[in-house]
Amino acid sequence: MTPPSEREVAGRSPDAVGARQWAGLAMLALPTLLLAMDVTVLYLAVPRLSADLRPTGEQLLWITDVYGFMIAGFLVTMGTLGDRIGRRRLLMWGAGAFGVASVAAAYAPSAEALIAARALLGIAGATLMPSTLALISNMFRDARRRGTAIGIWAASMSGGVALGPVVGGALLESFGWGAAFLIAVPVMALLLVGGPLLLPEYRDTTAGRSDLVSVALSLITMLTIVYGVKLLAHGGDPILSGGIVLAGLAAGAVFRRRQLRLAAPVLDVTLFRNRALTGALLVLLLGLAATGGTYLFVTRFLQGVAGLSPLAAGLWLVPSSVAMILTSLAAPVLVRRLPVRFVVAGSLAVSAAGFLLPALLDQAAGLPLLIAGIVVVYVGQGPIMALGTGLVVDSAPPEKAGSAAAMSETSTELGLALGVAVLGSVGAAAYRQAMPDALPAGLPPEATSAARDSIEAAVTAATRLPPAQAEAVLVPAREAFTMGLNLVAGIGAAVTLALAVLALMVLRRRSPAADA
């Protein structure tokens, strides 16, 4: 079978969509499904990889969030690169690199090696999302069929969210934490085999060059600020931590000045002058940060405090995934009947109420209260996920729609990574502050040190102690971690409530997309 060329695809009539195009769509849905599952599976894997690699609390946060920072830093660059060298070619390169990096992560011998492998996974992952969406636009020229295709593509993302807890939990229980990464290998292998046969190639001969200096400045800004925050949260020197944060802010200022001077900037910073667009980006960025940071603590609570297996923890998380899918499907119907700012603000208010339940949680309350809270959070987040990109794009001038869409994707990935980094550091600091005076005297020094670092390290240390000493470690560790979860969820409630007020003030009364 000879793959279609870009000339053949461009020359077809809008109705000339056959089995090859739909099969190609199924091929493009695979990496989307995988990326949606990836976050849940990794969060569930945290206790087991912690027991094996014994990362410090700071290293554990880098393992979970460096991937998102790399995706956010390279998304726009990879989109431009795909236009220049060919979108299918970039997708194939990215799939190959993602498979290799997944194997490296699965067999990482140390926490440092796993962090490096996760960084490579983020760079490779940045090639997948823009390439898949761009190729769908090339394959389906008719607006109606293109809308159907994008709907199927989006459904694969929702399916990944729903399948992630169950499939991930079962794999982790049967094969260990490396399965969280090895699951990507057969998917990428299938994409490498089927992609050249089913997907068209497309290049934009007028695409400009990527500005690597801007890419470097954006990464330096994000990673430096996050490192300073983590260093402070883990008891580092406040003066040194503050200096590192200021250095990151300075790099951000240089990045902004450079974008204003470039003819083809990596990020069109002039769009931030639009209040509605900036407000929509903040809703995505901070809303997902609150959800991502809290979700990490919930998955760790289920296994570290409640003592559930990965599969049981995954099953407890299924209701929240289903709730998000249902409300995301209902969102387009709601915005046809109500002003979009009311839908967004109401959804955020519901999420804020959901965050209050884990904020008030104690160990005696049990799992039902925690799960009820996460379900309510996801009921409110579903419409935000469904409407997010439309909110941003509709707030931008028509000629800036492409830049606005790229900013929306970047905000989504950056929000999740920031939530894990910042809220993870805050919760970890709360845990460590509660632990020193809670541990009894007479414990082995290595057990005391481990218990004060993280709940996962405390659980691992307890397995090597006599029953009485193990209980003396686990009880205060679980109480301290619950306090950290309370704090993180409380911050999530405050942030989402503030975003609800912001949405009422700055979003347009009605989305043009809803009118259409």
C-alpha positions as CSV (number, residue, x, y, z in Angstrom):
1,M,0.0,0.0,0.0
2,T,1.5,3.3,-1.1
3,P,1.0,6.2,1.4
4,P,-0.9,9.2,0.0
5,S,1.1,12.3,-0.8
6,E,0.2,15.8,0.2
7,R,-0.6,16.7,-3.4
8,E,-3.0,13.8,-3.6
9,V,-4.7,14.7,-0.4
10,A,-4.9,18.4,-1.3
11,G,-6.4,17.5,-4.7
12,R,-9.3,15.5,-3.4
13,S,-12.7,16.9,-3.2
14,P,-14.0,17.6,0.3
15,D,-16.3,14.5,0.1
16,A,-13.5,12.2,-1.0
17,V,-12.9,10.7,2.4
18,G,-12.6,6.9,2.4
19,A,-11.7,4.0,4.6
20,R,-8.0,5.0,4.6
21,Q,-8.7,8.4,6.2
22,W,-10.9,6.9,8.9
23,A,-8.2,4.2,9.5
24,G,-5.6,7.0,9.7
25,L,-7.8,8.8,12.2
26,A,-7.9,5.6,14.4
27,M,-4.1,5.6,14.1
28,L,-3.9,9.2,15.3
29,A,-6.2,8.5,18.2
30,L,-3.7,6.0,19.7
31,P,-1.1,8.4,21.0
32,T,-3.8,10.7,22.3
33,L,-5.4,7.8,24.2
34,L,-2.0,6.9,25.5
35,L,-1.0,10.4,26.7
36,A,-4.4,10.8,28.5
37,M,-3.7,7.5,30.3
38,D,-0.1,8.3,31.1
39,V,-0.8,10.8,33.9
40,T,-3.1,8.6,35.9
41,V,-0.9,5.5,35.5
42,L,2.2,7.4,36.7
43,Y,0.5,8.8,39.7
44,L,-0.6,5.3,40.7
45,A,2.9,4.1,40.2
46,V,4.5,6.6,42.6
47,P,4.4,4.3,45.8
48,R,6.0,1.4,44.0
49,L,8.7,3.3,42.2
50,S,9.4,5.1,45.5
51,A,9.9,1.8,47.2
52,D,12.3,0.6,44.5
53,L,14.3,3.7,43.6
54,R,14.0,5.5,47.0
55,P,13.9,9.1,45.6
56,T,13.9,12.0,47.9
57,G,10.7,14.1,48.2
58,E,12.2,16.7,45.8
59,Q,13.2,14.0,43.3
60,L,9.8,12.5,43.4
61,L,8.2,15.8,42.4
62,W,10.7,16.2,39.5
63,I,9.8,12.6,38.3
64,T,6.1,13.5,38.1
65,D,6.3,17.1,36.7
66,V,9.4,17.4,34.5
67,Y,7.5,15.7,31.7
68,G,4.8,18.4,31.7
69,F,7.3,21.3,31.7
70,M,9.1,19.8,28.7
71,I,5.9,19.4,26.8
72,A,4.9,23.0,27.6
73,G,8.3,24.3,26.7
74,F,8.5,22.6,23.3
75,L,4.9,22.5,22.0
76,V,5.0,25.6,19.9
77,T,8.5,24.8,18.6
78,M,7.5,21.3,17.6
79,G,4.4,22.6,15.8
80,T,6.6,25.0,13.7
81,L,9.2,22.2,13.1
82,G,6.4,19.9,11.8
83,D,5.3,22.5,9.3
84,R,8.9,22.8,8.0
85,I,10.0,19.1,7.8
86,G,6.6,17.4,7.4
87,R,4.0,16.7,10.1
88,R,4.0,12.9,9.5
89,R,7.8,12.8,9.6
90,L,7.8,14.6,12.9
91,L,5.1,12.3,14.3
92,M,7.2,9.3,13.3
93,W,10.4,10.7,14.8
94,G,8.5,11.6,18.0
95,A,6.9,8.1,18.2
96,G,10.2,6.4,17.9
97,A,11.8,8.7,20.5
98,F,8.9,8.3,22.8
99,G,9.2,4.5,22.6
100,V,12.9,4.5,23.3
101,A,12.6,7.0,26.2
102,S,9.7,4.8,27.6
103,V,12.0,1.8,27.8
104,A,14.7,3.9,29.4
105,A,12.3,5.1,32.0
106,A,10.9,1.6,32.7
107,Y,14.4,0.3,33.5
108,A,15.9,3.4,35.1
109,P,18.3,2.3,37.8
110,S,18.1,5.5,39.8
111,A,15.8,8.5,40.5
112,E,18.2,10.7,38.5
113,A,18.0,8.4,35.5
114,L,14.2,8.3,35.7
115,I,14.1,12.2,35.8
116,A,16.3,12.3,32.7
117,A,14.1,9.8,30.9
118,R,11.0,11.7,31.8
119,A,12.5,14.9,30.4
120,L,13.2,13.1,27.1
121,L,9.6,11.7,27.2
122,G,8.3,15.3,27.5
123,I,10.3,16.5,24.5
124,A,9.1,13.5,22.4
125,G,5.5,14.0,23.7
126,A,5.6,17.6,22.4
127,T,5.7,16.3,18.9
128,L,2.6,14.1,19.2
129,M,-0.3,16.5,20.0
130,P,0.3,19.2,17.4
131,S,1.2,16.6,14.7
132,T,-2.0,14.6,15.3
133,L,-4.3,17.7,15.2
134,A,-2.6,19.1,12.1
135,L,-2.8,15.9,10.2
136,I,-6.5,15.5,11.0
137,S,-7.0,19.0,9.4
138,N,-5.2,17.8,6.3
139,M,-7.0,14.5,6.0
140,F,-10.5,15.9,6.4
141,R,-11.1,19.0,4.3
142,D,-14.9,19.0,4.6
143,A,-15.8,21.0,7.7
144,R,-18.6,18.6,8.8
145,R,-16.4,15.5,8.6
146,R,-13.4,17.4,10.1
147,G,-15.6,18.3,13.1
148,T,-16.6,14.6,13.4
149,A,-13.0,13.5,13.2
150,I,-11.9,16.0,15.9
151,G,-14.8,14.8,18.1
152,I,-13.6,11.2,17.7
153,W,-10.0,12.4,18.5
154,A,-11.3,14.2,21.6
155,A,-13.3,11.2,22.7
156,S,-10.1,9.1,22.6
157,M,-8.7,11.6,25.2
158,S,-11.7,11.2,27.4
159,G,-11.5,7.4,26.9
160,G,-7.9,7.5,28.1
161,V,-8.9,9.5,31.2
162,A,-11.6,6.8,32.0
163,L,-9.4,3.8,31.2
164,G,-6.2,5.1,32.9
165,P,-7.1,4.2,36.5
166,V,-8.4,0.7,35.7
167,V,-5.9,-0.4,33.1
168,G,-3.0,1.3,34.9
169,G,-3.9,-0.2,38.2
170,A,-4.2,-3.7,36.8
171,L,-0.8,-3.4,35.0
172,L,1.0,-2.0,38.0
173,E,-0.4,-4.8,40.2
174,S,0.8,-7.5,37.8
175,F,4.0,-6.1,36.4
176,G,5.4,-3.4,38.7
177,W,6.0,0.3,38.2
178,G,7.9,-0.1,34.9
179,A,4.5,-1.0,33.3
180,A,3.6,2.7,33.6
181,F,6.1,3.4,30.8
182,L,6.3,0.1,28.9
183,I,2.6,0.5,28.0
184,A,3.7,3.1,25.5
185,V,6.0,0.8,23.5
186,P,3.4,-1.3,21.6
187,V,1.3,1.8,20.9
188,M,4.3,3.6,19.4
189,A,5.4,0.5,17.5
190,L,1.9,0.3,15.9
191,L,2.1,4.0,15.0
192,L,5.5,3.6,13.4
193,V,4.3,0.7,11.2
194,G,0.8,2.0,10.3
195,G,1.6,5.7,10.1
196,P,3.5,5.7,6.8
197,L,0.8,3.6,5.2
198,L,-2.3,5.5,6.3
199,L,-1.2,9.1,7.0
200,P,-0.5,11.8,4.4
201,E,2.5,14.0,4.5
202,Y,2.2,17.8,4.7
203,R,4.7,20.6,4.8
204,D,4.3,24.4,4.9
205,T,7.1,25.8,2.7
206,T,6.5,29.3,4.1
207,A,6.9,28.2,7.7
208,G,9.6,30.3,9.6
209,R,12.5,29.0,11.6
210,S,12.1,28.2,15.3
211,D,13.9,30.6,17.6
212,L,16.0,28.3,19.8
213,V,17.1,31.1,22.0
214,S,13.5,31.8,22.9
215,V,12.8,28.2,23.6
216,A,15.9,28.0,25.9
217,L,14.8,31.2,27.7
218,S,11.2,29.8,28.2
219,L,12.6,26.6,29.7
220,I,15.1,28.4,31.9
221,T,12.3,30.6,33.2
222,M,10.0,27.7,34.1
223,L,12.5,25.3,35.5
224,T,14.5,27.9,37.5
225,I,11.4,29.3,39.2
226,V,10.1,25.9,40.0
227,Y,13.5,24.8,41.3
228,G,13.6,27.8,43.6
229,V,10.2,27.1,45.0
230,K,11.0,23.4,45.6
231,L,14.3,24.3,47.2
232,L,12.5,26.6,49.6
233,A,9.7,24.1,50.4
234,H,12.4,21.4,51.2
235,G,14.1,23.6,53.8
236,G,16.6,25.3,51.6
237,D,18.3,28.6,52.3
238,P,15.6,31.3,51.8
239,I,18.1,33.8,50.4
240,L,19.4,31.2,47.9
241,S,15.9,30.0,47.0
242,G,14.7,33.6,46.5
243,G,17.7,34.4,44.3
244,I,17.0,31.4,42.1
245,V,13.4,32.5,41.7
246,L,14.5,36.1,40.8
247,A,16.9,34.7,38.2
248,G,14.0,32.8,36.7
249,L,11.8,35.9,36.6
250,A,14.7,37.8,35.0
251,A,15.0,35.2,32.3
252,G,11.2,35.6,31.8
253,A,11.6,39.3,31.3
254,V,14.3,38.8,28.7
255,F,12.1,36.2,26.9
256,R,9.2,38.8,26.8
257,R,11.4,41.5,25.4
258,R,12.8,39.1,22.7
259,Q,9.3,38.1,21.6
260,L,8.3,41.8,21.2
261,R,11.3,42.3,18.9
262,L,11.0,39.1,16.7
263,A,9.1,39.2,13.4
264,A,7.9,35.7,14.1
265,P,7.8,35.2,17.9
266,V,7.5,31.9,19.5
267,L,4.8,33.4,21.8
268,D,2.8,36.4,20.7
269,V,2.9,38.2,24.1
270,T,0.8,41.1,22.7
271,L,-2.2,38.8,23.0
272,F,-2.0,39.2,26.8
273,R,-3.3,42.7,26.4
274,N,-6.7,41.1,25.7
275,R,-8.4,40.8,29.1
276,A,-10.8,38.1,28.0
277,L,-8.1,36.0,26.5
278,T,-5.8,36.4,29.5
279,G,-8.7,35.5,31.8
280,A,-9.4,32.4,29.8
281,L,-5.8,31.3,29.9
282,L,-5.7,31.9,33.7
283,V,-8.8,29.7,34.1
284,L,-7.0,26.9,32.2
285,L,-3.6,27.4,33.8
286,L,-4.6,27.8,37.5
287,G,-7.7,25.5,37.3
288,L,-5.7,22.6,36.0
289,A,-2.9,23.4,38.4
290,A,-5.3,23.1,41.4
291,T,-6.7,19.9,40.0
292,G,-3.4,18.3,39.0
293,G,-1.7,19.0,42.3
294,T,-4.7,17.7,44.4
295,Y,-5.1,14.6,42.2
296,L,-1.4,13.7,42.9
297,F,-2.1,13.8,46.6
298,V,-5.3,11.8,46.3
299,T,-3.6,8.9,44.4
300,R,-0.9,8.9,47.0
301,F,-3.4,9.0,49.9
302,L,-5.3,6.0,48.4
303,Q,-2.2,3.8,48.5
304,G,0.0,5.4,51.3
305,V,-2.7,6.2,53.8
306,A,-5.7,4.0,52.9
307,G,-3.4,1.1,52.0
308,L,-5.1,0.2,48.8
309,S,-3.5,-1.8,45.9
310,P,-2.9,0.0,42.6
311,L,-5.9,-1.7,41.1
312,A,-8.2,-0.9,44.0
313,A,-7.0,2.7,44.0
314,G,-7.7,2.9,40.2
315,L,-11.2,1.6,40.6
316,W,-12.0,4.2,43.3
317,L,-10.9,6.9,40.8
318,V,-13.2,5.7,38.0
319,P,-16.3,7.6,39.2
320,S,-14.4,10.9,38.9
321,S,-13.3,10.2,35.4
322,V,-16.8,9.3,34.3
323,A,-18.2,12.4,35.9
324,M,-15.7,14.6,33.9
325,I,-16.6,12.9,30.6
326,L,-20.3,13.4,31.2
327,T,-20.1,17.0,32.1
328,S,-17.7,17.7,29.3
329,L,-20.3,16.3,26.9
330,A,-23.0,18.4,28.5
331,A,-20.9,21.7,28.2
332,P,-21.7,22.5,24.5
333,V,-25.4,22.1,25.2
334,L,-25.2,24.4,28.2
335,V,-23.5,27.2,26.3
336,R,-26.3,27.3,23.8
337,R,-28.7,28.2,26.5
338,L,-26.6,30.2,29.0
339,P,-23.9,32.9,28.7
340,V,-20.6,31.1,28.5
341,R,-19.2,33.1,31.5
342,F,-22.0,31.8,33.7
343,V,-21.3,28.2,32.6
344,V,-17.6,28.6,33.3
345,A,-18.0,30.5,36.6
346,G,-20.7,28.0,37.8
347,S,-18.4,25.0,36.9
348,L,-15.5,26.6,38.8
349,A,-17.8,27.2,41.8
350,V,-18.8,23.5,41.8
351,S,-15.1,22.5,41.7
352,A,-14.4,24.8,44.6
353,A,-17.1,23.1,46.7
354,G,-15.6,19.7,45.7
355,F,-12.1,20.8,46.9
356,L,-13.5,21.6,50.3
357,L,-14.3,17.9,51.1
358,P,-10.7,16.7,51.0
359,A,-9.7,19.9,52.7
360,L,-11.8,18.8,55.7
361,L,-10.8,15.1,55.5
362,D,-9.4,13.2,58.4
363,Q,-8.4,9.6,58.5
364,A,-11.6,8.6,60.4
365,A,-13.8,10.0,57.6
366,G,-12.8,7.2,55.3
367,L,-12.7,7.0,51.5
368,P,-16.3,7.9,50.6
369,L,-15.8,11.6,51.6
370,L,-12.5,11.8,49.6
371,I,-13.9,10.2,46.5
372,A,-17.1,12.3,46.7
373,G,-15.0,15.4,46.8
374,I,-12.9,14.4,43.7
375,V,-16.1,13.5,41.8
376,V,-17.5,17.0,42.5
377,V,-14.2,18.6,41.5
378,Y,-14.3,16.7,38.2
379,V,-18.0,17.5,37.6
380,G,-16.9,21.1,37.6
381,Q,-13.7,20.5,35.6
382,G,-15.4,18.7,32.7
383,P,-16.9,21.9,31.1
384,I,-13.6,23.7,31.6
385,M,-11.8,21.0,29.6
386,A,-14.4,20.9,26.9
387,L,-14.7,24.7,26.5
388,G,-11.1,25.8,27.3
389,T,-9.5,26.0,23.9
390,G,-12.7,27.6,22.5
391,L,-12.7,30.2,25.2
392,V,-9.1,31.2,24.4
393,V,-9.5,31.2,20.6
394,D,-12.8,33.0,20.6
395,S,-11.2,35.8,22.7
396,A,-8.5,36.4,20.2
397,P,-8.7,38.3,16.8
398,P,-9.4,35.9,13.9
399,E,-5.9,36.4,12.5
400,K,-4.4,35.3,15.8
401,A,-6.4,32.1,16.2
402,G,-3.4,29.8,15.6
403,S,-1.3,31.6,18.2
404,A,-4.2,31.5,20.7
405,A,-4.7,27.8,20.2
406,A,-1.0,27.1,20.8
407,M,-1.2,29.2,24.0
408,S,-4.2,27.2,25.1
409,E,-2.4,23.9,24.6
410,T,0.7,25.2,26.4
411,S,-1.4,26.5,29.3
412,T,-3.0,23.1,29.8
413,E,0.3,21.3,30.0
414,L,2.0,24.0,32.0
415,G,-1.0,24.1,34.5
416,L,-0.8,20.4,35.3
417,A,3.0,20.6,35.7
418,L,2.8,23.7,37.9
419,G,0.2,22.1,40.1
420,V,2.3,19.1,40.7
421,A,5.4,21.3,41.3
422,V,4.1,24.1,43.4
423,L,1.3,22.3,45.3
424,G,3.4,19.2,45.6
425,S,6.1,21.2,47.2
426,V,3.7,23.0,49.6
427,G,2.1,19.6,50.6
428,A,5.5,18.1,51.1
429,A,6.6,21.0,53.3
430,A,3.5,20.6,55.4
431,Y,4.3,16.8,55.8
432,R,7.9,17.4,56.9
433,Q,6.9,20.1,59.3
434,A,4.4,17.8,61.0
435,M,6.7,14.8,61.2
436,P,9.8,15.7,63.4
437,D,8.0,15.8,66.7
438,A,5.6,13.0,65.9
439,L,8.2,10.1,65.7
440,P,9.1,8.3,68.9
441,A,12.6,7.9,70.1
442,G,14.5,4.7,69.6
443,L,13.8,4.2,65.9
444,P,16.8,3.4,63.6
445,P,18.3,6.6,62.2
446,E,17.6,5.5,58.5
447,A,13.9,4.8,59.3
448,T,13.6,8.2,61.0
449,S,15.2,10.0,58.1
450,A,13.0,8.2,55.5
451,A,9.8,8.7,57.4
452,R,10.4,12.5,57.6
453,D,10.9,12.7,53.8
454,S,7.7,11.4,52.3
455,I,4.7,9.0,53.0
456,E,6.1,6.5,50.4
457,A,9.5,6.4,52.2
458,A,7.8,6.0,55.5
459,V,5.7,3.1,54.3
460,T,8.8,1.5,52.8
461,A,10.8,2.0,56.0
462,A,8.0,0.5,58.1
463,T,8.2,-2.8,56.2
464,R,11.7,-3.3,57.6
465,L,10.7,-2.7,61.3
466,P,9.1,-4.8,64.0
467,P,5.3,-4.4,64.1
468,A,5.2,-2.0,67.1
469,Q,7.8,0.3,65.6
470,A,6.2,0.1,62.2
471,E,2.9,1.3,63.6
472,A,4.8,4.1,65.5
473,V,6.1,5.3,62.1
474,L,2.9,4.8,60.0
475,V,0.4,6.5,62.3
476,P,2.1,9.9,62.4
477,A,3.2,9.7,58.8
478,R,-0.4,9.1,57.6
479,E,-1.7,11.9,59.8
480,A,1.0,14.3,58.5
481,F,0.2,13.3,54.9
482,T,-3.5,13.9,55.5
483,M,-2.6,17.4,56.8
484,G,-0.7,18.0,53.6
485,L,-3.7,16.9,51.5
486,N,-5.9,19.2,53.5
487,L,-3.7,22.1,52.8
488,V,-3.3,21.4,49.1
489,A,-7.1,20.9,48.6
490,G,-7.8,24.1,50.6
491,I,-5.6,26.1,48.3
492,G,-7.4,24.4,45.3
493,A,-10.7,25.6,46.7
494,A,-9.5,29.2,47.1
495,V,-7.9,29.3,43.7
496,T,-11.0,27.9,41.8
497,L,-13.3,30.2,43.7
498,A,-11.2,33.2,42.8
499,L,-11.2,32.0,39.1
500,A,-15.0,31.8,39.2
501,V,-15.2,35.5,40.1
502,L,-12.6,36.3,37.4
503,A,-14.6,34.4,34.8
504,L,-17.7,36.4,35.6
505,M,-15.7,39.7,35.3
506,V,-13.6,39.2,32.1
507,L,-15.1,36.5,29.9
508,R,-17.4,37.4,27.1
509,R,-21.1,37.2,27.7
510,R,-21.5,34.6,25.0
511,S,-19.0,32.5,23.0
512,P,-19.1,33.1,19.2
513,A,-18.6,29.4,18.8
514,A,-21.7,28.7,20.9
515,D,-23.8,31.0,18.6
516,A,-22.4,29.2,15.5
